[in-house]
């Protein structure tokens, strides 16, 4: 099992997008943060399946996320 970081960003219209830095081109979106988070799970699975089916290497997850608190 591999754990990939997915970054979620809120758009100006209130919708959310998600992307996975270690899987270039792997993106998703949703009208809410929760739906975007669910959708990106499916996107990662589909992306990896496509890489395997086409004989391409599946990148190892290397990215980490850190929450930075500022006063």
C-alpha positions, 0 to 999 in steps of 0.5 A: 500500500502506498500513501500519496499526498493530495493537495486540495484548493478552494476556487473563487467560485467555492468549488474545490480542486485536488491534485497529487504532486507525485502523480503528474496529471492526476487531478480531480475536483468537487463542489465541496471539499469533502467531495473533492477529497472522495473524488481524488481517491478514485482519480489516484486509483484510476491513474495508477491503473492506467500507468500499469496497463500502459507499462509505465512505472508508478512513481513512489510517493515522495511528497509530504505535507506540513501544516504551518501555523503563524501568529 
